[in-house]
């Protein structure tokens, strides 16, 4: 399901109630519930989509 986002720019909403939105992230890889994203500075991080802190992932238009 998350594989559809690989190579795409996305926005990620985090926080138990969706209080922080991060824009301009490119999904580099998906491994089960983990996604690897790269920001505009080239920094890569891994996000666990089953974490209570993860709220939403969507395509950025």
PDB file of N, CA, C, O and CB in Angstrom:
ATOM      1  N   UNK A   1       0.820  -1.194   0.000  1.00  0.00           N
ATOM      2  CA  UNK A   1       0.000   0.000   0.000  1.00  0.00           C
ATOM      3  C   UNK A   1       0.866   1.261   0.000  1.00  0.00           C
ATOM      4  O   UNK A   1       0.579   2.196  -0.747  1.00  0.00           O
ATOM      5  CB  UNK A   1      -0.934  -0.003   1.204  1.00  0.00           C
ATOM      6  N   UNK A   2       1.901   1.305   0.808  1.00  0.00           N
ATOM      7  CA  UNK A   2       2.763   2.484   0.866  1.00  0.00           C
ATOM      8  C   UNK A   2       3.695   2.584  -0.333  1.00  0.00           C
ATOM      9  O   UNK A   2       4.247   3.653  -0.597  1.00  0.00           O
ATOM     10  CB  UNK A   2       3.576   2.467   2.138  1.00  0.00           C
ATOM     11  N   UNK A   3       3.880   1.484  -1.063  1.00  0.00           N
ATOM     12  CA  UNK A   3       4.784   1.469  -2.210  1.00  0.00           C
ATOM     13  C   UNK A   3       4.397   2.494  -3.269  1.00  0.00           C
ATOM     14  O   UNK A   3       5.252   2.958  -4.024  1.00  0.00           O
ATOM     15  CB  UNK A   3       4.812   0.091  -2.825  1.00  0.00           C
ATOM     16  N   UNK A   4       3.128   2.849  -3.329  1.00  0.00           N
ATOM     17  CA  UNK A   4       2.669   3.826  -4.328  1.00  0.00           C
ATOM     18  C   UNK A   4       3.302   5.204  -4.134  1.00  0.00           C
ATOM     19  O   UNK A   4       3.272   6.027  -5.050  1.00  0.00           O
ATOM     20  CB  UNK A   4       1.154   3.952  -4.272  1.00  0.00           C
ATOM     21  N   UNK A   5       3.871   5.468  -2.961  1.00  0.00           N
ATOM     22  CA  UNK A   5       4.460   6.768  -2.662  1.00  0.00           C
ATOM     23  C   UNK A   5       5.950   6.857  -2.991  1.00  0.00           C
ATOM     24  O   UNK A   5       6.514   7.951  -2.956  1.00  0.00           O
ATOM     25  CB  UNK A   5       4.254   7.086  -1.215  1.00  0.00           C
ATOM     26  N   UNK A   6       6.597   5.743  -3.306  1.00  0.00           N
ATOM     27  CA  UNK A   6       8.041   5.747  -3.575  1.00  0.00           C
ATOM     28  C   UNK A   6       8.341   6.662  -4.766  1.00  0.00           C
ATOM     29  O   UNK A   6       7.733   6.540  -5.830  1.00  0.00           O
ATOM     30  CB  UNK A   6       8.557   4.299  -3.854  1.00  0.00           C
ATOM     31  N   UNK A   7       9.289   7.577  -4.565  1.00  0.00           N
ATOM     32  CA  UNK A   7       9.682   8.519  -5.603  1.00  0.00           C
ATOM     33  C   UNK A   7       8.798   9.753  -5.688  1.00  0.00           C
ATOM     34  O   UNK A   7       9.053  10.636  -6.507  1.00  0.00           O
ATOM     35  CB  UNK A   7       9.682   7.834  -6.915  1.00  0.00           C
ATOM     36  N   UNK A   8       7.782   9.830  -4.872  1.00  0.00           N
ATOM     37  CA  UNK A   8       6.836  10.952  -4.916  1.00  0.00           C
ATOM     38  C   UNK A   8       7.083  11.921  -3.771  1.00  0.00           C
ATOM     39  O   UNK A   8       7.609  11.552  -2.721  1.00  0.00           O
ATOM     40  CB  UNK A   8       5.390  10.441  -4.863  1.00  0.00           C
ATOM     41  N   UNK A   9       6.688  13.180  -4.000  1.00  0.00           N
ATOM     42  CA  UNK A   9       6.724  14.196  -2.941  1.00  0.00           C
ATOM     43  C   UNK A   9       5.452  14.032  -2.113  1.00  0.00           C
ATOM     44  O   UNK A   9       4.350  13.910  -2.648  1.00  0.00           O
ATOM     45  CB  UNK A   9       6.840  15.664  -3.538  1.00  0.00           C
ATOM     46  N   UNK A  10       5.636  14.031  -0.796  1.00  0.00           N
ATOM     47  CA  UNK A  10       4.510  13.828   0.104  1.00  0.00           C
ATOM     48  C   UNK A  10       4.519  14.853   1.222  1.00  0.00           C
ATOM     49  O   UNK A  10       5.501  15.557   1.453  1.00  0.00           O
ATOM     50  CB  UNK A  10       4.535  12.422   0.681  1.00  0.00           C
ATOM     51  N   UNK A  11       3.396  14.907   1.900  1.00  0.00           N
ATOM     52  CA  UNK A  11       3.329  15.646   3.157  1.00  0.00           C
ATOM     53  C   UNK A  11       2.992  14.618   4.226  1.00  0.00           C
ATOM     54  O   UNK A  11       2.216  13.689   4.004  1.00  0.00           O
ATOM     55  CB  UNK A  11       2.261  16.827   3.108  1.00  0.00           C
ATOM     56  N   UNK A  12       3.593  14.811   5.379  1.00  0.00           N
ATOM     57  CA  UNK A  12       3.387  13.904   6.493  1.00  0.00           C
ATOM     58  C   UNK A  12       2.875  14.721   7.667  1.00  0.00           C
ATOM     59  O   UNK A  12       3.427  15.768   8.007  1.00  0.00           O
ATOM     60  CB  UNK A  12       4.698  13.137   6.859  1.00  0.00           C
ATOM     61  N   UNK A  13       1.821  14.228   8.273  1.00  0.00           N
ATOM     62  CA  UNK A  13       1.245  14.880   9.441  1.00  0.00           C
ATOM     63  C   UNK A  13       1.563  14.003  10.651  1.00  0.00           C
ATOM     64  O   UNK A  13       1.290  12.803  10.651  1.00  0.00           O
ATOM     65  CB  UNK A  13      -0.310  15.102   9.277  1.00  0.00           C
ATOM     66  N   UNK A  14       2.138  14.613  11.670  1.00  0.00           N
ATOM     67  CA  UNK A  14       2.512  13.876  12.880  1.00  0.00           C
ATOM     68  C   UNK A  14       1.930  14.545  14.112  1.00  0.00           C
ATOM     69  O   UNK A  14       1.452  15.679  14.068  1.00  0.00           O
ATOM     70  CB  UNK A  14       4.039  13.774  13.005  1.00  0.00           C
ATOM     71  N   UNK A  15       1.987  13.821  15.191  1.00  0.00           N
ATOM     72  CA  UNK A  15       1.407  14.271  16.449  1.00  0.00           C
ATOM     73  C   UNK A  15       0.132  13.509  16.697  1.00  0.00           C
ATOM     74  O   UNK A  15      -0.590  13.195  15.751  1.00  0.00           O
ATOM     75  CB  UNK A  15       1.143  15.790  16.438  1.00  0.00           C
ATOM     76  N   UNK A  16      -0.165  13.202  17.942  1.00  0.00           N
ATOM     77  CA  UNK A  16      -1.359  12.417  18.271  1.00  0.00           C
ATOM     78  C   UNK A  16      -2.653  12.984  17.686  1.00  0.00           C
ATOM     79  O   UNK A  16      -3.595  12.242  17.410  1.00  0.00           O
ATOM     80  CB  UNK A  16      -1.496  12.321  19.760  1.00  0.00           C
ATOM     81  N   UNK A  17      -2.688  14.295  17.502  1.00  0.00           N
ATOM     82  CA  UNK A  17      -3.881  14.922  16.950  1.00  0.00           C
ATOM     83  C   UNK A  17      -3.591  15.656  15.643  1.00  0.00           C
ATOM     84  O   UNK A  17      -4.370  16.513  15.225  1.00  0.00           O
ATOM     85  CB  UNK A  17      -4.474  15.884  17.959  1.00  0.00           C
ATOM     86  N   UNK A  18      -2.475  15.324  14.999  1.00  0.00           N
ATOM     87  CA  UNK A  18      -2.132  15.917  13.714  1.00  0.00           C
ATOM     88  C   UNK A  18      -1.726  17.363  13.792  1.00  0.00           C
ATOM     89  O   UNK A  18      -2.091  18.159  12.928  1.00  0.00           O
ATOM     90  CB  UNK A  18      -3.267  15.792  12.794  1.00  0.00           C
ATOM     91  N   UNK A  19      -0.967  17.720  14.826  1.00  0.00           N
ATOM     92  CA  UNK A  19      -0.638  19.129  15.023  1.00  0.00           C
ATOM     93  C   UNK A  19       0.569  19.640  14.250  1.00  0.00           C
ATOM     94  O   UNK A  19       0.817  20.845  14.250  1.00  0.00           O
ATOM     95  CB  UNK A  19      -0.410  19.367  16.447  1.00  0.00           C
ATOM     96  N   UNK A  20       1.331  18.770  13.590  1.00  0.00           N
ATOM     97  CA  UNK A  20       2.486  19.233  12.822  1.00  0.00           C
ATOM     98  C   UNK A  20       2.480  18.610  11.421  1.00  0.00           C
ATOM     99  O   UNK A  20       2.370  17.393  11.277  1.00  0.00           O
ATOM    100  CB  UNK A  20       3.803  18.887  13.561  1.00  0.00           C
ATOM    101  N   UNK A  21       2.599  19.452  10.398  1.00  0.00           N
ATOM    102  CA  UNK A  21       2.638  18.979   9.020  1.00  0.00           C
ATOM    103  C   UNK A  21       4.004  19.269   8.428  1.00  0.00           C
ATOM    104  O   UNK A  21       4.523  20.378   8.546  1.00  0.00           O
ATOM    105  CB  UNK A  21       1.526  19.637   8.175  1.00  0.00           C
ATOM    106  N   UNK A  22       4.582  18.260   7.788  1.00  0.00           N
ATOM    107  CA  UNK A  22       5.885  18.397   7.147  1.00  0.00           C
ATOM    108  C   UNK A  22       5.686  18.242   5.643  1.00  0.00           C
ATOM    109  O   UNK A  22       5.139  17.240   5.183  1.00  0.00           O
ATOM    110  CB  UNK A  22       6.912  17.343   7.698  1.00  0.00           C
ATOM    111  N   UNK A  23       6.132  19.241   4.881  1.00  0.00           N
ATOM    112  CA  UNK A  23       5.964  19.267   3.432  1.00  0.00           C
ATOM    113  C   UNK A  23       7.292  19.007   2.726  1.00  0.00           C
ATOM    114  O   UNK A  23       8.362  19.134   3.321  1.00  0.00           O
ATOM    115  CB  UNK A  23       5.381  20.615   2.985  1.00  0.00           C
ATOM    116  N   UNK A  24       7.204  18.640   1.449  1.00  0.00           N
ATOM    117  CA  UNK A  24       8.392  18.560   0.607  1.00  0.00           C
ATOM    118  C   UNK A  24       9.279  17.365   0.862  1.00  0.00           C
ATOM    119  O   UNK A  24      10.474  17.413   0.569  1.00  0.00           O
ATOM    120  CB  UNK A  24       9.184  19.772   0.776  1.00  0.00           C
ATOM    121  N   UNK A  25       8.731  16.302   1.398  1.00  0.00           N
ATOM    122  CA  UNK A  25       9.508  15.091   1.642  1.00  0.00           C
ATOM    123  C   UNK A  25       9.348  14.145   0.462  1.00  0.00           C
ATOM    124  O   UNK A  25       8.250  13.997  -0.075  1.00  0.00           O
ATOM    125  CB  UNK A  25       9.069  14.402   2.961  1.00  0.00           C
ATOM    126  N   UNK A  26      10.435  13.509   0.060  1.00  0.00           N
ATOM    127  CA  UNK A  26      10.391  12.528  -1.016  1.00  0.00           C
ATOM    128  C   UNK A  26      10.554  11.147  -0.405  1.00  0.00           C
ATOM    129  O   UNK A  26      11.506  10.895   0.334  1.00  0.00           O
ATOM    130  CB  UNK A  26      11.492  12.804  -2.087  1.00  0.00           C
ATOM    131  N   UNK A  27       9.629  10.260  -0.713  1.00  0.00           N
ATOM    132  CA  UNK A  27       9.718   8.889  -0.204  1.00  0.00           C
ATOM    133  C   UNK A  27      10.775   8.153  -1.012  1.00  0.00           C
ATOM    134  O   UNK A  27      10.666   8.028  -2.231  1.00  0.00           O
ATOM    135  CB  UNK A  27       8.333   8.154  -0.285  1.00  0.00           C
ATOM    136  N   UNK A  28      11.800   7.669  -0.319  1.00  0.00           N
ATOM    137  CA  UNK A  28      12.911   6.971  -0.969  1.00  0.00           C
ATOM    138  C   UNK A  28      12.694   5.461  -1.007  1.00  0.00           C
ATOM    139  O   UNK A  28      13.053   4.807  -1.986  1.00  0.00           O
ATOM    140  CB  UNK A  28      14.216   7.283  -0.251  1.00  0.00           C
ATOM    141  N   UNK A  29      12.107   4.902   0.057  1.00  0.00           N
ATOM    142  CA  UNK A  29      11.921   3.456   0.133  1.00  0.00           C
ATOM    143  C   UNK A  29      10.838   3.130   1.148  1.00  0.00           C
ATOM    144  O   UNK A  29      10.520   3.928   2.030  1.00  0.00           O
ATOM    145  CB  UNK A  29      13.242   2.750   0.505  1.00  0.00           C
ATOM    146  N   UNK A  30      10.282   1.936   0.999  1.00  0.00           N
ATOM    147  CA  UNK A  30       9.271   1.427   1.920  1.00  0.00           C
ATOM    148  C   UNK A  30       9.675   0.012   2.304  1.00  0.00           C
ATOM    149  O   UNK A  30      10.083  -0.784   1.458  1.00  0.00           O
ATOM    150  CB  UNK A  30       7.833   1.460   1.283  1.00  0.00           C
ATOM    151  N   UNK A  31       9.555  -0.288   3.594  1.00  0.00           N
ATOM    152  CA  UNK A  31       9.823  -1.638   4.088  1.00  0.00           C
ATOM    153  C   UNK A  31       8.743  -1.973   5.101  1.00  0.00           C
ATOM    154  O   UNK A  31       8.884  -1.682   6.289  1.00  0.00           O
ATOM    155  CB  UNK A  31      11.259  -1.754   4.722  1.00  0.00           C
ATOM    156  N   UNK A  32       7.670  -2.583   4.633  1.00  0.00           N
ATOM    157  CA  UNK A  32       6.541  -2.883   5.513  1.00  0.00           C
ATOM    158  C   UNK A  32       5.879  -1.604   5.979  1.00  0.00           C
ATOM    159  O   UNK A  32       5.329  -0.853   5.174  1.00  0.00           O
ATOM    160  CB  UNK A  32       6.995  -3.713   6.718  1.00  0.00           C
ATOM    161  N   UNK A  33       5.931  -1.352   7.281  1.00  0.00           N
ATOM    162  CA  UNK A  33       5.301  -0.155   7.856  1.00  0.00           C
ATOM    163  C   UNK A  33       6.290   1.003   7.997  1.00  0.00           C
ATOM    164  O   UNK A  33       5.923   2.074   8.478  1.00  0.00           O
ATOM    165  CB  UNK A  33       4.699  -0.484   9.220  1.00  0.00           C
ATOM    166  N   UNK A  34       7.535   0.794   7.582  1.00  0.00           N
ATOM    167  CA  UNK A  34       8.556   1.834   7.673  1.00  0.00           C
ATOM    168  C   UNK A  34       8.723   2.533   6.332  1.00  0.00           C
ATOM    169  O   UNK A  34       8.769   1.880   5.289  1.00  0.00           O
ATOM    170  CB  UNK A  34       9.895   1.241   8.135  1.00  0.00           C
ATOM    171  N   UNK A  35       8.813   3.855   6.356  1.00  0.00           N
ATOM    172  CA  UNK A  35       9.089   4.605   5.136  1.00  0.00           C
ATOM    173  C   UNK A  35      10.334   5.451   5.349  1.00  0.00           C
ATOM    174  O   UNK A  35      10.527   6.039   6.413  1.00  0.00           O
ATOM    175  CB  UNK A  35       7.877   5.493   4.736  1.00  0.00           C
ATOM    176  N   UNK A  36      11.160   5.502   4.343  1.00  0.00           N
ATOM    177  CA  UNK A  36      12.367   6.326   4.359  1.00  0.00           C
ATOM    178  C   UNK A  36      12.079   7.555   3.518  1.00  0.00           C
ATOM    179  O   UNK A  36      11.707   7.443   2.350  1.00  0.00           O
ATOM    180  CB  UNK A  36      13.623   5.542   3.821  1.00  0.00           C
ATOM    181  N   UNK A  37      12.253   8.731   4.115  1.00  0.00           N
ATOM    182  CA  UNK A  37      11.978   9.984   3.407  1.00  0.00           C
ATOM    183  C   UNK A  37      13.200  10.870   3.426  1.00  0.00           C
ATOM    184  O   UNK A  37      14.015  10.825   4.348  1.00  0.00           O
ATOM    185  CB  UNK A  37      10.782  10.718   4.028  1.00  0.00           C
ATOM    186  N   UNK A  38      13.312  11.687   2.376  1.00  0.00           N
ATOM    187  CA  UNK A  38      14.415  12.641   2.256  1.00  0.00           C
ATOM    188  C   UNK A  38      13.837  14.039   2.163  1.00  0.00           C
ATOM    189  O   UNK A  38      12.898  14.280   1.404  1.00  0.00           O
ATOM    190  CB  UNK A  38      15.308  12.326   1.017  1.00  0.00           C
ATOM    191  N   UNK A  39      14.401  14.970   2.941  1.00  0.00           N
ATOM    192  CA  UNK A  39      13.925  16.353   2.884  1.00  0.00           C
ATOM    193  C   UNK A  39      14.718  17.144   1.849  1.00  0.00           C
ATOM    194  O   UNK A  39      15.600  16.597   1.187  1.00  0.00           O
ATOM    195  CB  UNK A  39      14.032  17.025   4.270  1.00  0.00           C
ATOM    196  N   UNK A  40      14.408  18.420   1.711  1.00  0.00           N
ATOM    197  CA  UNK A  40      15.033  19.256   0.684  1.00  0.00           C
ATOM    198  C   UNK A  40      16.522  19.487   0.924  1.00  0.00           C
ATOM    199  O   UNK A  40      17.236  19.895   0.007  1.00  0.00           O
ATOM    200  CB  UNK A  40      14.326  20.584   0.612  1.00  0.00           C
ATOM    201  N   UNK A  41      17.002  19.233   2.144  1.00  0.00           N
ATOM    202  CA  UNK A  41      18.419  19.379   2.472  1.00  0.00           C
ATOM    203  C   UNK A  41      19.191  18.084   2.241  1.00  0.00           C
ATOM    204  O   UNK A  41      20.401  18.031   2.457  1.00  0.00           O
ATOM    205  CB  UNK A  41      18.578  19.824   3.917  1.00  0.00           C
ATOM    206  N   UNK A  42      18.487  17.042   1.802  1.00  0.00           N
ATOM    207  CA  UNK A  42      19.134  15.763   1.566  1.00  0.00           C
ATOM    208  C   UNK A  42      19.224  14.874   2.799  1.00  0.00           C
ATOM    209  O   UNK A  42      19.838  13.808   2.755  1.00  0.00           O
ATOM    210  CB  UNK A  42      20.493  15.995   1.034  1.00  0.00           C
ATOM    211  N   UNK A  43      18.622  15.303   3.885  1.00  0.00           N
ATOM    212  CA  UNK A  43      18.625  14.499   5.106  1.00  0.00           C
ATOM    213  C   UNK A  43      17.561  13.405   5.001  1.00  0.00           C
ATOM    214  O   UNK A  43      16.414  13.662   4.636  1.00  0.00           O
ATOM    215  CB  UNK A  43      18.375  15.390   6.356  1.00  0.00           C
ATOM    216  N   UNK A  44      17.970  12.186   5.329  1.00  0.00           N
ATOM    217  CA  UNK A  44      17.072  11.038   5.239  1.00  0.00           C
ATOM    218  C   UNK A  44      16.702  10.581   6.640  1.00  0.00           C
ATOM    219  O   UNK A  44      17.546  10.534   7.536  1.00  0.00           O
ATOM    220  CB  UNK A  44      17.724   9.880   4.438  1.00  0.00           C
ATOM    221  N   UNK A  45      15.444  10.247   6.817  1.00  0.00           N
ATOM    222  CA  UNK A  45      15.007   9.676   8.092  1.00  0.00           C
ATOM    223  C   UNK A  45      13.971   8.593   7.831  1.00  0.00           C
ATOM    224  O   UNK A  45      13.353   8.543   6.768  1.00  0.00           O
ATOM    225  CB  UNK A  45      14.427  10.773   9.026  1.00  0.00           C
ATOM    226  N   UNK A  46      13.797   7.735   8.813  1.00  0.00           N
ATOM    227  CA  UNK A  46      12.850   6.626   8.711  1.00  0.00           C
ATOM    228  C   UNK A  46      11.675   6.917   9.630  1.00  0.00           C
ATOM    229  O   UNK A  46      11.851   7.317  10.781  1.00  0.00           O
ATOM    230  CB  UNK A  46      13.523   5.262   9.076  1.00  0.00           C
ATOM    231  N   UNK A  47      10.480   6.710   9.104  1.00  0.00           N
ATOM    232  CA  UNK A  47       9.264   6.961   9.871  1.00  0.00           C
ATOM    233  C   UNK A  47       8.490   5.658   9.997  1.00  0.00           C
ATOM    234  O   UNK A  47       8.264   4.952   9.015  1.00  0.00           O
ATOM    235  CB  UNK A  47       8.391   8.064   9.201  1.00  0.00           C
ATOM    236  N   UNK A  48       8.091   5.357  11.222  1.00  0.00           N
ATOM    237  CA  UNK A  48       7.278   4.175  11.497  1.00  0.00           C
ATOM    238  C   UNK A  48       5.816   4.597  11.414  1.00  0.00           C
ATOM    239  O   UNK A  48       5.343   5.367  12.250  1.00  0.00           O
ATOM    240  CB  UNK A  48       7.617   3.550  12.905  1.00  0.00           C
ATOM    241  N   UNK A  49       5.101   4.099  10.415  1.00  0.00           N
ATOM    242  CA  UNK A  49       3.717   4.522  10.202  1.00  0.00           C
ATOM    243  C   UNK A  49       2.747   3.905  11.207  1.00  0.00           C
ATOM    244  O   UNK A  49       1.569   4.264  11.220  1.00  0.00           O
ATOM    245  CB  UNK A  49       3.285   4.165   8.800  1.00  0.00           C
ATOM    246  N   UNK A  50       3.220   2.981  12.051  1.00  0.00           N
ATOM    247  CA  UNK A  50       2.353   2.421  13.099  1.00  0.00           C
ATOM    248  C   UNK A  50       2.543   3.134  14.433  1.00  0.00           C
ATOM    249  O   UNK A  50       1.875   2.806  15.413  1.00  0.00           O
ATOM    250  CB  UNK A  50       2.630   0.928  13.271  1.00  0.00           C
ATOM    251  N   UNK A  51       3.444   4.100  14.475  1.00  0.00           N
ATOM    252  CA  UNK A  51       3.686   4.862  15.704  1.00  0.00           C
ATOM    253  C   UNK A  51       2.449   5.684  16.070  1.00  0.00           C
ATOM    254  O   UNK A  51       1.727   6.165  15.197  1.00  0.00           O
ATOM    255  CB  UNK A  51       4.919   5.787  15.540  1.00  0.00           C
ATOM    256  N   UNK A  52       2.223   5.832  17.361  1.00  0.00           N
ATOM    257  CA  UNK A  52       1.106   6.659  17.835  1.00  0.00           C
ATOM    258  C   UNK A  52       1.293   8.119  17.421  1.00  0.00           C
ATOM    259  O   UNK A  52       0.323   8.875  17.383  1.00  0.00           O
ATOM    260  CB  UNK A  52       0.973   6.557  19.367  1.00  0.00           C
ATOM    261  N   UNK A  53       2.522   8.523  17.114  1.00  0.00           N
ATOM    262  CA  UNK A  53       2.824   9.896  16.717  1.00  0.00           C
ATOM    263  C   UNK A  53       2.553  10.143  15.225  1.00  0.00           C
ATOM    264  O   UNK A  53       2.457  11.294  14.798  1.00  0.00           O
ATOM    265  CB  UNK A  53       4.278  10.217  17.037  1.00  0.00           C
ATOM    266  N   UNK A  54       2.429   9.077  14.439  1.00  0.00           N
ATOM    267  CA  UNK A  54       2.169   9.221  13.003  1.00  0.00           C
ATOM    268  C   UNK A  54       0.679   9.409  12.795  1.00  0.00           C
ATOM    269  O   UNK A  54      -0.127   8.666  13.354  1.00  0.00           O
ATOM    270  CB  UNK A  54       2.688   7.985  12.203  1.00  0.00           C
ATOM    271  N   UNK A  55       0.303  10.413  11.980  1.00  0.00           N
ATOM    272  CA  UNK A  55      -1.104  10.735  11.791  1.00  0.00           C
ATOM    273  C   UNK A  55      -1.575  10.507  10.363  1.00  0.00           C
ATOM    274  O   UNK A  55      -2.618   9.890  10.149  1.00  0.00           O
ATOM    275  CB  UNK A  55      -1.357  12.159  12.180  1.00  0.00           C
ATOM    276  N   UNK A  56      -0.806  11.005   9.362  1.00  0.00           N
ATOM    277  CA  UNK A  56      -1.282  10.921   7.967  1.00  0.00           C
ATOM    278  C   UNK A  56      -0.121  11.087   6.986  1.00  0.00           C
ATOM    279  O   UNK A  56       0.846  11.801   7.251  1.00  0.00           O
ATOM    280  CB  UNK A  56      -2.363  11.999   7.694  1.00  0.00           C
ATOM    281  N   UNK A  57      -0.246  10.413   5.861  1.00  0.00           N
ATOM    282  CA  UNK A  57       0.687  10.541   4.742  1.00  0.00           C
ATOM    283  C   UNK A  57      -0.141  10.759   3.493  1.00  0.00           C
ATOM    284  O   UNK A  57      -1.072   9.995   3.234  1.00  0.00           O
ATOM    285  CB  UNK A  57       1.616   9.277   4.602  1.00  0.00           C
ATOM    286  N   UNK A  58       0.174  11.786   2.708  1.00  0.00           N
ATOM    287  CA  UNK A  58      -0.574  12.027   1.472  1.00  0.00           C
ATOM    288  C   UNK A  58       0.338  12.658   0.430  1.00  0.00           C
ATOM    289  O   UNK A  58       1.372  13.245   0.750  1.00  0.00           O
ATOM    290  CB  UNK A  58      -1.802  12.934   1.736  1.00  0.00           C
ATOM    291  N   UNK A  59      -0.077  12.520  -0.828  1.00  0.00           N
ATOM    292  CA  UNK A  59       0.676  13.111  -1.935  1.00  0.00           C
ATOM    293  C   UNK A  59       0.619  14.623  -1.814  1.00  0.00           C
ATOM    294  O   UNK A  59      -0.409  15.195  -1.453  1.00  0.00           O
ATOM    295  CB  UNK A  59       0.117  12.646  -3.313  1.00  0.00           C
ATOM    296  N   UNK A  60       1.723  15.252  -2.117  1.00  0.00           N
ATOM    297  CA  UNK A  60       1.774  16.705  -2.114  1.00  0.00           C
ATOM    298  C   UNK A  60       1.501  17.196  -3.522  1.00  0.00           C
ATOM    299  O   UNK A  60       2.101  16.720  -4.485  1.00  0.00           O
ATOM    300  CB  UNK A  60       3.144  17.223  -1.597  1.00  0.00           C
ATOM    301  N   UNK A  61       0.605  18.138  -3.631  1.00  0.00           N
ATOM    302  CA  UNK A  61       0.270  18.655  -4.964  1.00  0.00           C
ATOM    303  C   UNK A  61       1.064  19.886  -5.310  1.00  0.00           C
ATOM    304  O   UNK A  61       0.899  20.442  -6.396  1.00  0.00           O
ATOM    305  CB  UNK A  61      -1.202  18.967  -5.055  1.00  0.00           C
TER     306      UNK A  61
END
